[in-house]
Amino acid sequence: MVKIEKSFKAPPIYSVTSNEVKMFKHLDKMAAIQQGRVSPVMIHIAPTNVCNQNCAHCCFSERERTISLDFGLLKSALDQSYNLGIRAVEWTGGGEPTLYHYINEATEYVAEKKMKLGMNTNALSIDNVKEENWGKFQWVRVALNVFDGDDEARIKKFEENVKYLQDKTKITACYIVSQEIGCKNIGRVIEFTNKHKILSRLAPDCIQTKEAIKNQINQIKKELEKYENHEYIYLSDFNVYLFDREDNACLMHMWKPFLYTDGYVYACPSSELAIENNRTMQTKFRVCHASEIENYYKNNFQVFHHACSYCKYAKQNQILYSLLKEVDDKDFS
């Protein structure tokens, strides 16, 4: 029997962002979907809307900034997610996860369940997390948009915090090129990623028309050509999908549902990127309350068809939609 060597090594950036390549590492989950059972791979959780940044590109800028997720409800959601077979959790925004009053208790609760854990953070308030708890994360992704400000003391503190985190866990980064600020700070971001050897995703601001997104990607490419060495930063254009989904299939809650601060689970963790959704989570994307997760996925699961003007997960949605299609003579493929 010939052994197929795994010689097709994906670029490193595929490891630090959502993409269809990762989906095919979970063939068991795909098979379950074809058999009528839904067991998501992971769950996104926004524990708080409180934030200590005011980023120009923020896709949640119109949120109610004082709301945080009830901790009892959060624990219940984690219990139900575990019962469904979910084994990975990501703390994300909304706001800044480290400002969640129960961030340590929540992190410890996930770790006790032996679930894998990641976090998106601006790394400005890391002292809120106990030193020993940083080691419970498989990865932490830091936002580099602190470089869009002119507060050098804040930037210095950020850099010190990132160096601290590098001793605790795996650190990656992300920089969003906002419409307002453009490419002017990319050089400084490249300098930082080269200095600290941190793999970073460089992404366009997607809260605009598809044509405008395409134009911005081209602008970023031209800017990157000015720098001989940017080995640690990658343009994340390979997962910016600008085509229309077939039948407007909206199925990401099959794969990675999003628990928001209002206590509801939403079909998509990035619906706020569509212009018409006004940088907020719209109620039409709710799938169930956090207290009903297990019952929803076992007994009341629904397929949705939402026509967002831009879908970050268009390709993943298309793959999931294909799994649901029935065909004749499927062995002759």
Backbone as numpy.savetxt, mean C-alpha at the origin, in Angstrom:
# Nx Ny Nz CAx CAy CAz Cx Cy Cz
13.51 -36.16 -14.82 12.67 -34.96 -14.82 13.54 -33.72 -14.82
13.28 -32.84 -15.76 14.07 -31.61 -15.88 13.62 -30.61 -14.82
14.57 -30.06 -14.09 14.26 -29.05 -13.09 14.38 -27.67 -13.72
13.31 -26.88 -13.62 13.33 -25.53 -14.19 14.01 -24.60 -13.19
15.09 -24.03 -13.63 15.83 -23.12 -12.76 15.12 -21.77 -12.69
15.01 -21.23 -11.50 14.39 -19.91 -11.33 15.42 -18.83 -11.68
15.53 -18.54 -12.95 16.58 -17.63 -13.42 16.05 -16.27 -13.81
14.74 -16.08 -13.74 14.16 -14.81 -14.17 14.00 -13.90 -12.95
15.07 -13.31 -12.52 15.06 -12.49 -11.32 14.42 -11.14 -11.61
13.35 -10.83 -10.88 12.68 -9.54 -11.06 13.53 -8.43 -10.46
13.46 -7.23 -11.02 14.15 -6.08 -10.40 13.73 -5.91 -8.95
14.61 -5.41 -8.10 14.31 -5.31 -6.67 13.04 -4.54 -6.33
12.69 -3.58 -7.16 11.52 -2.76 -6.86 10.24 -3.59 -6.79
10.22 -4.73 -7.46 9.02 -5.58 -7.42 8.75 -6.11 -6.01
9.77 -6.06 -5.16 9.62 -6.54 -3.80 9.02 -5.51 -2.87
9.01 -4.23 -3.28 8.64 -3.16 -2.35 7.39 -2.39 -2.79
6.62 -2.99 -3.67 5.39 -2.32 -4.08 4.38 -3.35 -4.57
3.14 -2.93 -4.70 2.10 -3.84 -5.18 2.26 -4.07 -6.68
2.16 -5.32 -7.10 2.26 -5.63 -8.53 1.74 -7.04 -8.76
1.49 -7.34 -10.03 0.90 -8.63 -10.36 1.89 -9.78 -10.19
3.20 -9.50 -10.23 4.20 -10.55 -10.04 4.01 -11.21 -8.68
3.77 -10.39 -7.66 3.57 -10.93 -6.31 2.34 -11.81 -6.24
1.32 -11.48 -7.01 0.08 -12.26 -6.96 0.33 -13.73 -7.27
1.21 -13.99 -8.23 1.43 -15.36 -8.68 2.31 -16.16 -7.71
2.70 -15.55 -6.61 3.37 -16.28 -5.53 2.34 -16.86 -4.56
1.06 -16.64 -4.84 -0.01 -17.11 -3.98 -1.02 -17.92 -4.80
-0.53 -18.95 -5.46 -1.39 -19.77 -6.30 -2.46 -20.49 -5.49
-2.16 -20.76 -4.21 -3.16 -21.40 -3.36 -4.37 -20.50 -3.16
-4.13 -19.19 -3.03 -5.23 -18.24 -2.87 -6.02 -18.13 -4.18
-5.33 -18.18 -5.31 -6.00 -18.13 -6.61 -6.88 -19.37 -6.80
-6.34 -20.53 -6.43 -7.11 -21.77 -6.56 -8.36 -21.73 -5.68
-8.23 -21.16 -4.49 -9.38 -21.06 -3.59 -10.48 -20.19 -4.20
-10.08 -19.09 -4.85 -11.05 -18.21 -5.50 -11.80 -18.97 -6.59
-11.07 -19.78 -7.39 -11.71 -20.56 -8.44 -12.67 -21.60 -7.88
-12.44 -21.99 -6.64 -13.31 -22.97 -6.00 -14.41 -22.31 -5.18
-14.50 -20.97 -5.27 -15.58 -20.26 -4.60 -15.29 -19.86 -3.17
-14.02 -19.94 -2.75 -13.65 -19.54 -1.40 -12.69 -18.35 -1.47
-12.97 -17.33 -0.68 -12.13 -16.13 -0.69 -11.37 -16.04 0.62
-10.05 -16.05 0.53 -9.17 -15.91 1.69 -8.07 -14.91 1.33
-8.28 -13.63 1.65 -7.31 -12.60 1.25 -5.89 -12.89 1.72
-4.93 -12.35 1.00 -3.52 -12.54 1.34 -3.14 -11.69 2.54
-3.62 -10.45 2.58 -3.24 -9.51 3.63 -4.39 -8.55 3.89
-4.23 -7.74 4.92 -5.20 -6.68 5.19 -4.46 -5.37 5.47
-4.88 -4.33 4.75 -4.41 -2.97 5.03 -5.24 -2.43 6.18
-4.60 -1.75 7.12 -5.35 -1.12 8.21 -4.83 0.29 8.44
-5.74 1.27 8.36 -5.41 2.65 8.70 -5.88 2.88 10.14
-4.99 2.90 11.12 -5.43 3.01 12.51 -5.84 4.41 12.94
-5.32 5.44 12.25 -5.64 6.81 12.67 -5.57 7.78 11.49
-6.35 8.84 11.58 -6.29 9.93 10.60 -5.39 11.06 11.06
-4.90 10.99 12.29 -4.02 12.02 12.83 -2.68 11.98 12.10
-2.14 13.15 11.76 -0.87 13.19 11.04 -0.07 14.42 11.44
1.25 14.31 11.34 2.14 15.43 11.64 2.83 15.97 10.39
2.30 15.61 9.24 2.75 16.14 7.97 1.55 16.74 7.22
1.87 17.55 6.23 0.82 18.13 5.38 1.30 18.08 3.93
1.44 16.87 3.42 2.04 16.65 2.10 1.15 17.19 0.98
1.78 17.78 -0.02 1.04 18.37 -1.14 0.27 17.33 -1.93
0.78 16.10 -1.98 0.15 15.05 -2.79 -0.87 14.23 -2.02
-1.07 14.49 -0.73 -1.82 13.59 0.15 -3.18 13.19 -0.43
-3.38 11.90 -0.60 -4.63 11.40 -1.18 -5.75 11.32 -0.14
-5.43 11.61 1.13 -6.43 11.62 2.19 -6.59 13.02 2.80
-6.22 14.04 2.05 -6.18 15.39 2.61 -7.53 15.92 3.06
-8.63 15.37 2.54 -9.96 15.86 2.91 -10.63 15.00 3.97
-9.87 14.16 4.63 -10.40 13.29 5.68 -10.72 14.09 6.95
-11.47 13.48 7.83 -11.67 14.02 9.17 -10.42 13.66 9.98
-9.63 14.63 10.33 -8.28 14.40 10.84 -8.19 13.96 12.29
-9.28 13.91 13.02 -9.21 13.57 14.44 -9.63 12.13 14.73
-10.11 11.42 13.73 -10.67 10.07 13.96 -9.56 9.01 14.07
-9.74 8.08 14.99 -8.88 6.90 15.10 -9.76 5.67 15.25
-9.21 4.54 14.88 -9.95 3.27 14.93 -10.06 2.79 16.37
-11.25 2.39 16.77 -11.47 1.82 18.10 -10.59 0.58 18.26
-9.83 0.51 19.36 -8.87 -0.57 19.52 -9.54 -1.93 19.69
-10.66 -1.96 20.41 -11.39 -3.22 20.54 -11.86 -3.73 19.19
-12.33 -2.83 18.33 -12.77 -3.21 17.00 -11.59 -3.67 16.15
-10.45 -3.01 16.32 -9.25 -3.41 15.59 -8.84 -4.83 15.96
-8.84 -5.15 17.23 -8.49 -6.50 17.66 -9.47 -7.53 17.11
-10.75 -7.19 17.12 -11.76 -8.10 16.56 -11.51 -8.33 15.07
-11.16 -7.27 14.35 -10.88 -7.38 12.91 -9.67 -8.28 12.67
-8.65 -8.15 13.52 -7.47 -9.00 13.39 -7.80 -10.46 13.67
-8.61 -10.70 14.69 -9.03 -12.07 15.01 -9.76 -12.70 13.83
-10.71 -11.95 13.28 -11.50 -12.48 12.16 -10.63 -12.68 10.92
-9.71 -11.75 10.67 -8.81 -11.87 9.53 -7.96 -13.13 9.66
-7.45 -13.39 10.86 -6.65 -14.58 11.10 -7.48 -15.84 10.83
-8.71 -15.83 11.28 -9.59 -16.99 11.08 -9.85 -17.26 9.60
-9.77 -16.21 8.78 -9.97 -16.35 7.34 -8.72 -16.84 6.62
-7.60 -16.89 7.33 -6.35 -17.33 6.70 -5.42 -16.20 6.33
-5.76 -14.97 6.69 -4.89 -13.83 6.43 -3.70 -13.90 7.39
-2.50 -13.74 6.86 -1.31 -13.85 7.69 -0.38 -12.65 7.57
-0.86 -11.55 6.98 -0.03 -10.35 6.87 -0.88 -9.10 7.08
-0.31 -8.15 7.80 -1.00 -6.91 8.16 -0.10 -5.73 7.81
-0.71 -4.66 7.29 0.04 -3.45 6.98 -0.61 -2.25 7.64
0.14 -1.57 8.52 -0.33 -0.29 9.06 -0.06 0.79 8.02
-1.07 1.59 7.72 -0.93 2.57 6.65 -1.75 3.81 6.96
-1.82 4.77 6.02 -2.64 5.98 6.19 -3.94 5.84 5.47
-4.85 6.81 5.54 -5.15 7.83 6.55 -4.06 8.79 6.96
-3.77 8.70 8.24 -2.82 9.56 8.85 -1.49 8.86 9.04
-0.82 9.18 10.16 0.49 8.60 10.47 0.31 7.50 11.52
0.57 6.23 11.16 0.30 5.10 12.07 0.97 5.21 13.43
2.18 5.79 13.49 2.88 5.87 14.78 2.20 6.83 15.75
1.24 7.62 15.27 0.49 8.52 16.14 -0.77 7.88 16.69
-1.04 6.64 16.31 -2.17 5.90 16.87 -1.89 5.61 18.34
-2.84 5.94 19.20 -2.63 5.84 20.63 -2.29 4.41 21.06
-2.78 3.42 20.33 -2.57 2.01 20.69 -1.62 1.31 19.73
-0.69 2.06 19.13 0.18 1.45 18.12 1.02 0.31 18.70
1.48 0.45 19.94 2.28 -0.62 20.54 1.44 -1.85 20.84
0.27 -1.62 21.44 -0.61 -2.74 21.75 -1.05 -3.47 20.48
-1.35 -2.70 19.43 -1.78 -3.29 18.17 -0.66 -4.10 17.52
0.55 -3.55 17.54 1.70 -4.23 16.97 1.99 -5.53 17.73
1.92 -5.48 19.04 2.16 -6.66 19.86 1.08 -7.72 19.64
-0.15 -7.27 19.42 -1.25 -8.20 19.19 -1.05 -8.97 17.88
-0.60 -8.27 16.85 -0.31 -8.92 15.57 0.83 -9.93 15.74
1.87 -9.51 16.43 3.04 -10.37 16.62 2.68 -11.64 17.40
1.80 -11.50 18.39 1.38 -12.67 19.17 0.67 -13.71 18.30
0.03 -13.24 17.23 -0.66 -14.15 16.32 0.28 -14.73 15.25
1.55 -14.34 15.33 2.55 -14.80 14.35 2.20 -14.33 12.94
1.52 -13.19 12.85 1.22 -12.61 11.55 2.36 -11.68 11.15
2.67 -11.63 9.87 3.72 -10.74 9.37 3.19 -9.30 9.38
4.11 -8.35 9.55 3.68 -6.97 9.75 4.58 -5.99 9.01
3.94 -5.04 8.32 4.66 -3.96 7.66 4.03 -2.63 8.02
4.74 -1.54 7.76 4.21 -0.21 8.07 4.68 0.82 7.05
3.75 1.72 6.69 4.09 2.93 5.95 4.11 4.08 6.95
5.21 4.83 7.01 5.34 5.88 8.00 6.17 7.05 7.45
5.95 8.25 8.00 6.81 9.38 7.63 8.04 9.44 8.52
8.15 8.53 9.49 9.33 8.35 10.35 9.68 9.59 11.18
8.69 10.41 11.47 8.93 11.61 12.27 8.56 11.44 13.73
7.81 10.39 14.04 7.39 10.18 15.43 7.63 8.73 15.85
8.79 8.21 15.51 9.09 6.81 15.77 9.24 6.52 17.27
9.48 7.55 18.07 9.63 7.35 19.51 8.34 6.85 20.16
7.22 7.00 19.46 5.95 6.50 19.99 5.88 4.98 19.99
6.75 4.35 19.23 6.80 2.89 19.17 7.96 2.40 20.04
7.70 1.45 20.91 8.74 0.91 21.77 9.88 0.33 20.94
11.08 0.48 21.44 12.26 0.02 20.71 12.14 -1.45 20.33
11.68 -2.28 21.28 11.60 -3.72 21.01 10.52 -4.06 19.99
9.57 -3.16 19.79 8.48 -3.45 18.85 8.89 -3.22 17.40
9.91 -2.40 17.16 10.34 -2.20 15.77 10.85 -3.51 15.17
11.39 -4.37 16.00 11.88 -5.66 15.53 10.79 -6.63 15.15
9.54 -6.28 15.44 8.41 -7.14 15.09 7.94 -6.92 13.65
8.50 -5.92 12.98 8.11 -5.61 11.60 9.01 -6.34 10.61
8.39 -6.92 9.56 9.17 -7.50 8.47 9.77 -6.39 7.60
9.07 -5.29 7.51 9.57 -4.15 6.74 8.87 -2.87 7.20
9.55 -1.75 7.00 8.97 -0.43 7.24 9.31 0.43 6.02
8.29 1.03 5.43 8.50 1.92 4.27 8.36 3.37 4.72
9.41 4.15 4.53 9.40 5.54 4.97 9.08 6.45 3.79
8.26 7.45 4.05 7.91 8.44 3.03 8.99 9.51 2.97
9.47 9.80 1.78 10.57 10.76 1.62 10.09 12.17 1.31
8.79 12.42 1.41 8.29 13.75 1.06 8.58 14.81 2.10
9.27 14.44 3.17 9.79 15.44 4.10 10.74 16.38 3.37
11.35 15.90 2.27 12.27 16.73 1.49 11.54 17.81 0.68
10.22 17.75 0.66 9.46 18.80 -0.03 9.34 20.06 0.83
9.65 19.94 2.12 9.60 21.09 3.01 10.97 21.75 3.11
11.01 22.89 3.79 12.28 23.61 3.94 12.73 23.67 5.40
12.20 22.75 6.21 12.56 22.68 7.62 13.76 21.75 7.78
14.96 22.33 7.80 16.17 21.51 7.84 16.29 20.72 9.14
15.81 21.28 10.24 15.85 20.55 11.52 14.97 19.31 11.44
13.82 19.45 10.78 12.90 18.33 10.61 13.52 17.26 9.73
14.18 17.68 8.67 14.84 16.75 7.77 15.98 16.02 8.48
16.73 16.74 9.30 17.82 16.13 10.05 17.27 15.07 11.01
16.19 15.39 11.70 15.57 14.44 12.61 15.08 13.21 11.87
14.49 13.43 10.69 14.03 12.32 9.85 15.19 11.40 9.51
16.30 11.97 9.10 17.45 11.17 8.71 17.98 10.37 9.90
18.02 10.97 11.07 18.47 10.27 12.26 17.54 9.11 12.59
16.24 9.35 12.43 15.26 8.30 12.72 15.38 7.13 11.75
15.62 7.44 10.49 15.77 6.37 9.49 17.00 5.53 9.79
18.09 6.18 10.17 19.31 5.44 10.54 19.05 4.53 11.74
18.27 5.01 12.68 17.88 4.21 13.84 17.06 2.98 13.41
16.10 3.20 12.53 15.23 2.11 12.07 16.00 1.06 11.27
17.04 1.49 10.57 17.82 0.54 9.78 18.47 -0.53 10.64
18.69 -0.23 11.90 19.28 -1.21 12.82 18.23 -2.15 13.39
16.95 -1.84 13.14 15.87 -2.61 13.75 15.15 -3.54 12.78
15.03 -3.12 11.52 14.23 -3.89 10.57 14.62 -3.51 9.13
13.98 -4.12 8.17 14.22 -3.80 6.75 13.53 -2.49 6.41
14.28 -1.55 5.83 13.74 -0.24 5.48 13.73 -0.06 3.97
12.60 0.33 3.44 12.49 0.78 2.05 11.86 2.18 2.08
11.71 2.79 0.93 11.22 4.17 0.92 10.35 4.44 -0.30
9.64 5.55 -0.23 8.80 5.97 -1.34 8.78 7.49 -1.41
8.88 8.02 -2.62 8.75 9.46 -2.83 7.70 9.69 -3.92
6.68 10.47 -3.59 5.63 10.82 -4.55 5.94 12.19 -5.15
5.99 12.26 -6.46 6.23 13.53 -7.16 4.89 14.24 -7.30
4.66 15.24 -6.46 3.36 15.92 -6.46 3.22 16.84 -7.66
1.98 17.10 -8.04 1.71 18.04 -9.13 2.20 19.43 -8.78
2.05 19.80 -7.53 2.38 21.15 -7.07 3.88 21.42 -7.05
4.67 20.45 -6.60 6.11 20.66 -6.41 6.92 20.16 -7.59
6.44 19.13 -8.26 7.14 18.62 -9.43 8.43 17.90 -9.08
9.40 17.97 -10.00 10.62 17.16 -9.90 11.78 17.86 -9.17
11.56 19.03 -8.63 12.69 19.84 -8.16 13.45 19.22 -6.98
12.83 18.30 -6.23 13.51 17.71 -5.08 14.01 16.29 -5.32
13.88 15.82 -6.55 14.31 14.45 -6.85 15.81 14.27 -6.60
16.61 15.28 -6.92 18.04 15.20 -6.70 18.38 14.97 -5.25
17.70 15.65 -4.37 17.95 15.50 -2.94 17.50 14.11 -2.45
16.42 13.63 -3.01 15.94 12.29 -2.67 16.96 11.24 -3.12
17.49 11.39 -4.31 18.50 10.46 -4.82 19.74 10.49 -3.92
20.16 11.67 -3.52 21.32 11.80 -2.63 21.09 11.03 -1.33
19.89 11.15 -0.79 19.56 10.47 0.47 19.56 8.96 0.28
18.92 8.46 -0.77 18.83 7.01 -0.96 20.20 6.40 -1.26
21.04 7.12 -1.99 22.40 6.64 -2.24 23.22 6.60 -0.96
23.10 7.63 -0.15 23.87 7.74 1.10 23.54 6.60 2.05
22.24 6.29 2.17 21.82 5.29 3.15 21.53 3.92 2.54
21.71 3.84 1.21 21.51 2.57 0.50 20.12 1.99 0.78
19.11 2.84 0.59 17.72 2.45 0.82 16.98 2.37 -0.51
16.48 1.19 -0.81 15.71 1.00 -2.04 14.43 1.84 -1.97
14.22 2.66 -2.97 13.09 3.59 -2.91 12.27 3.56 -4.19
10.97 3.64 -3.98 10.02 3.73 -5.08 9.76 5.21 -5.38
9.86 5.59 -6.64 9.58 6.96 -7.09 8.32 6.90 -7.94
7.28 7.60 -7.51 5.97 7.45 -8.16 5.36 8.79 -8.54
4.55 8.81 -9.59 3.84 10.03 -9.96 2.65 10.26 -9.05
2.18 11.47 -9.05 0.94 11.83 -8.36 -0.21 11.36 -9.25
-0.97 10.38 -8.78 -1.99 9.77 -9.63 -3.37 10.41 -9.51
-3.50 11.46 -8.72 -4.81 12.12 -8.59 -4.91 13.18 -9.69
-4.96 12.71 -10.90 -5.10 13.55 -12.09 -5.55 12.67 -13.24
-5.77 13.24 -14.39 -6.23 12.45 -15.52 -5.15 11.47 -15.96
-5.56 10.42 -16.65 -4.59 9.43 -17.11 -3.56 10.05 -18.05
-3.99 10.98 -18.88 -3.06 11.65 -19.80 -2.04 12.47 -19.02
-2.50 13.14 -17.97 -1.60 13.93 -17.14 -0.62 13.04 -16.39
-1.09 11.87 -15.93 -0.19 10.91 -15.27 0.90 10.47 -16.23
0.50 10.15 -17.46 1.45 9.71 -18.48 2.50 10.80 -18.74
2.05 12.05 -18.83 2.97 13.16 -19.06 3.93 13.34 -17.89
3.43 13.18 -16.67 4.30 13.34 -15.51 5.34 12.24 -15.45
4.96 11.03 -15.80 5.93 9.93 -15.84 7.07 10.26 -16.80
6.74 10.82 -17.95 7.77 11.21 -18.92 8.67 12.31 -18.37
8.09 13.25 -17.61 8.88 14.31 -16.99 9.86 13.73 -15.97
9.39 12.76 -15.20 10.25 12.13 -14.19 11.39 11.38 -14.86
11.10 10.69 -15.95 12.13 9.96 -16.69 13.23 10.92 -17.18
12.82 12.07 -17.70 13.80 13.06 -18.18 14.64 13.59 -17.03
14.00 13.77 -15.88 14.73 14.26 -14.71 15.76 13.24 -14.25
15.40 11.97 -14.25 16.32 10.92 -13.81 17.53 10.80 -14.72
17.37 11.16 -16.00 18.48 11.09 -16.95 19.61 12.04 -16.58
19.33 13.02 -15.74 20.35 13.99 -15.32 21.33 13.41 -14.31
20.99 12.26 -13.74 21.81 11.71 -12.66 22.46 10.41 -13.09
23.78 10.36 -12.98 24.51 9.16 -13.38 24.24 7.99 -12.44
24.10 8.30 -11.15 23.95 7.25 -10.16 22.66 7.42 -9.37
21.69 6.58 -9.68 20.49 6.53 -8.85 20.06 5.06 -8.70
21.04 4.24 -8.31 20.81 2.80 -8.28 19.80 2.36 -7.22
19.53 3.21 -6.23 18.61 2.81 -5.17 17.21 3.35 -5.35
16.99 4.09 -6.41 15.66 4.65 -6.63 15.14 4.21 -8.00
13.90 3.76 -8.02 13.30 3.21 -9.24 11.99 3.93 -9.54
11.80 4.28 -10.79 10.53 4.86 -11.20 9.47 3.77 -11.21
8.43 4.00 -10.43 7.37 2.99 -10.28 6.29 3.19 -11.35
6.74 3.17 -12.61 5.78 3.30 -13.71 5.25 1.95 -14.16
5.95 0.87 -13.78 5.55 -0.46 -14.21 4.27 -0.93 -13.54
3.84 -0.27 -12.47 2.58 -0.65 -11.84 1.60 0.51 -11.79
1.77 1.45 -12.72 0.78 2.52 -12.91 -0.02 2.15 -14.16
-1.17 1.56 -13.95 -1.95 0.99 -15.05 -2.97 2.01 -15.55
-2.88 2.36 -16.82 -3.71 3.42 -17.38 -4.78 2.90 -18.32
-5.01 1.57 -18.32 -6.06 1.03 -19.16 -7.35 0.88 -18.35
-8.46 0.67 -19.04 -9.75 0.50 -18.37 -9.96 -0.97 -18.01
-10.48 -1.21 -16.81 -10.75 -2.58 -16.38 -11.94 -3.16 -17.14
-11.84 -4.42 -17.44 -12.95 -5.11 -18.10 -14.15 -5.16 -17.16
-15.30 -4.71 -17.63 -16.54 -4.77 -16.85 -16.43 -3.97 -15.54
-15.44 -3.05 -15.47 -15.22 -2.26 -14.25 -15.11 -3.15 -13.01
-14.53 -4.33 -13.17 -14.41 -5.27 -12.05 -13.61 -4.65 -10.92
-14.18 -4.67 -9.72 -13.57 -4.10 -8.52 -13.48 -5.22 -7.49
-12.30 -5.87 -7.43 -12.19 -7.14 -6.71 -11.03 -7.20 -5.71
-10.40 -6.08 -5.42 -9.22 -6.13 -4.57 -9.52 -6.56 -3.14
-10.78 -6.48 -2.75 -11.12 -6.98 -1.40 -11.02 -8.50 -1.34
-10.88 -9.15 -2.50 -10.55 -10.58 -2.52 -9.11 -10.80 -2.07
-8.28 -9.81 -2.32 -6.83 -9.98 -2.17 -6.28 -9.23 -0.96
-6.64 -7.94 -0.85 -6.16 -7.15 0.29 -7.17 -6.07 0.64
-8.15 -6.42 1.45 -9.16 -5.46 1.90 -8.53 -4.35 2.73
-9.24 -3.24 2.84 -8.73 -2.06 3.54 -9.67 -1.70 4.68
-9.17 -1.80 5.91 -9.94 -1.39 7.09 -9.58 0.05 7.41
-10.58 0.91 7.32 -10.35 2.35 7.50 -10.69 2.77 8.92
-10.35 3.99 9.25 -10.53 4.52 10.61 -11.99 4.63 11.03
-12.91 4.62 10.07 -14.34 4.73 10.42 -14.95 3.40 10.83
-14.13 2.34 10.85 -14.61 1.04 11.29 -15.19 0.18 10.19
-15.05 0.62 8.94 -15.58 -0.16 7.81 -14.44 -0.70 6.95
-14.70 -1.85 6.35 -13.79 -2.45 5.39 -14.20 -1.98 4.00
-13.22 -1.58 3.20 -13.46 -1.06 1.86 -12.88 -2.00 0.80
-13.48 -1.93 -0.37 -13.09 -2.84 -1.45 -11.68 -2.57 -1.97
-11.18 -1.36 -1.76 -9.89 -0.98 -2.34 -9.14 -0.05 -1.40
-7.84 -0.24 -1.21 -7.06 0.66 -0.38 -6.61 1.93 -1.09
-7.00 2.09 -2.37 -6.52 3.25 -3.13 -7.61 3.91 -3.98
-8.87 3.71 -3.64 -9.94 4.35 -4.43 -9.88 5.87 -4.35
-9.26 6.39 -3.29 -9.15 7.85 -3.13 -8.23 8.49 -4.16
-7.53 7.68 -4.96 -6.67 8.23 -6.00 -7.44 8.67 -7.24
-8.67 8.21 -7.39 -9.49 8.66 -8.52 -9.99 10.08 -8.23
-9.86 10.97 -9.20 -10.16 12.39 -9.00 -11.55 12.60 -8.42
-12.52 11.87 -8.94 -13.91 12.09 -8.56 -14.22 11.69 -7.11
-13.29 11.00 -6.46 -13.53 10.57 -5.08 -13.04 11.57 -4.04
-12.52 12.69 -4.52 -12.26 13.86 -3.67 -11.36 13.58 -2.48
-10.35 12.75 -2.68 -9.34 12.48 -1.66 -9.93 11.97 -0.35
-10.99 11.21 -0.44 -11.64 10.62 0.73 -12.07 9.20 0.40
-12.44 8.44 1.43 -13.03 7.13 1.23 -14.53 7.31 1.06
-15.04 6.91 -0.08 -16.46 7.05 -0.38 -17.24 5.84 0.14
-18.42 6.10 0.69 -19.21 5.02 1.31 -19.60 3.94 0.29
-19.66 4.29 -0.99 -20.06 3.30 -2.00 -19.04 2.15 -2.11
-17.83 2.35 -1.57 -16.81 1.31 -1.64 -16.78 0.42 -0.40
-17.66 0.68 0.55 -17.71 -0.16 1.75 -18.19 -1.57 1.40
-17.57 -2.57 2.01 -18.02 -3.95 1.81 -18.68 -4.52 3.06
-18.22 -4.10 4.24 -18.83 -4.56 5.49 -18.25 -3.78 6.65
-18.89 -3.89 7.80 -18.35 -3.31 9.02 -17.27 -4.24 9.56
-16.33 -3.68 10.32 -15.22 -4.48 10.84 -15.68 -5.61 11.74
-16.84 -5.46 12.35 -17.37 -6.51 13.22 -17.94 -7.68 12.44
-18.06 -7.54 11.12 -18.72 -8.54 10.29 -17.80 -9.18 9.25
-16.50 -9.01 9.40 -15.55 -9.46 8.39 -15.67 -10.96 8.10
-15.60 -11.75 9.14 -15.60 -13.20 8.94 -16.90 -13.68 8.31
-18.01 -13.18 8.79 -19.30 -13.57 8.23 -19.43 -13.11 6.79
-18.93 -11.91 6.50 -19.01 -11.39 5.13 -18.26 -12.30 4.16
-17.02 -12.64 4.50 -16.20 -13.41 3.57 -16.67 -14.86 3.46
-17.28 -15.38 4.50 -17.74 -16.78 4.45 -19.15 -16.93 3.87
-19.98 -15.89 4.07 -21.41 -16.06 3.72 -22.00 -15.01 2.79
-21.44 -13.81 2.77 -22.10 -12.71 2.05 -21.20 -12.00 1.05
-20.14 -12.67 0.60 -19.19 -11.99 -0.27 -19.85 -11.53 -1.58
-19.49 -10.32 -2.02 -20.03 -9.76 -3.25 -18.92 -9.30 -4.19
-19.20 -9.39 -5.47 -18.33 -8.83 -6.50 -18.87 -7.46 -6.86
-17.96 -6.47 -6.98 -18.39 -5.10 -7.28 -17.92 -4.67 -8.66
-18.60 -3.66 -9.19 -18.26 -3.07 -10.48 -18.29 -1.56 -10.32
-17.12 -0.98 -10.04 -17.01 0.45 -9.82 -16.18 1.08 -10.95
-16.71 2.10 -11.56 -16.06 2.72 -12.71 -15.20 3.90 -12.30
-14.14 3.67 -11.56 -13.23 4.75 -11.17 -12.46 5.25 -12.40
-12.21 6.56 -12.45 -11.49 7.13 -13.59 -10.04 6.67 -13.64
-9.48 6.34 -12.48 -8.13 5.76 -12.42 -8.15 4.64 -11.38
-7.57 3.50 -11.74 -7.53 2.35 -10.83 -6.08 1.90 -10.67
-5.55 2.07 -9.49 -4.17 1.65 -9.20 -4.00 0.15 -9.40
-5.08 -0.61 -9.19 -5.00 -2.06 -9.23 -5.70 -2.64 -10.46
-5.67 -1.91 -11.56 -6.36 -2.36 -12.77 -5.88 -3.75 -13.21
-4.57 -3.95 -13.20 -4.04 -5.23 -13.68 -4.38 -6.36 -12.72
-4.24 -6.10 -11.41 -4.59 -7.12 -10.43 -6.08 -7.45 -10.49
-6.90 -6.42 -10.67 -8.34 -6.66 -10.81 -8.64 -7.52 -12.03
-7.92 -7.29 -13.10 -8.14 -8.07 -14.31 -7.78 -9.54 -14.10
-6.70 -9.78 -13.36 -6.30 -11.16 -13.06 -7.37 -11.84 -12.20
-7.85 -11.15 -11.19 -8.88 -11.71 -10.32 -10.18 -11.96 -11.10
-10.51 -11.04 -12.00 -11.70 -11.19 -12.83 -11.57 -12.42 -13.72
-10.36 -12.65 -14.24 -10.12 -13.83 -15.09 -10.29 -15.12 -14.30
-9.93 -15.11 -13.04 -10.09 -16.30 -12.20 -11.56 -16.68 -12.03
-12.42 -15.68 -12.08 -13.85 -15.92 -11.86 -14.58 -16.37 -13.13
-13.94 -16.19 -14.28 -14.60 -16.54 -15.54 -14.64 -18.05 -15.74
-15.77 -18.52 -16.20 -15.90 -19.94 -16.56 -15.77 -20.08 -18.07
-15.05 -21.12 -18.51 -14.90 -21.38 -19.94 -15.10 -22.86 -20.22
-15.50 -23.18 -21.44 -15.58 -24.57 -21.87 -14.21 -25.05 -22.33
-14.03 -26.35 -22.31 -12.79 -26.97 -22.82 -11.53 -26.34 -22.23
-11.53 -26.13 -20.93 -10.44 -25.41 -20.30 -9.12 -26.17 -20.32
-9.16 -27.47 -20.56 -7.91 -28.24 -20.62 -7.16 -28.01 -21.93
-7.84 -27.45 -22.93 -7.21 -27.18 -24.23 -6.86 -25.68 -24.29
-5.78 -25.35 -23.62 -5.45 -23.94 -23.51 -4.13 -23.58 -24.17
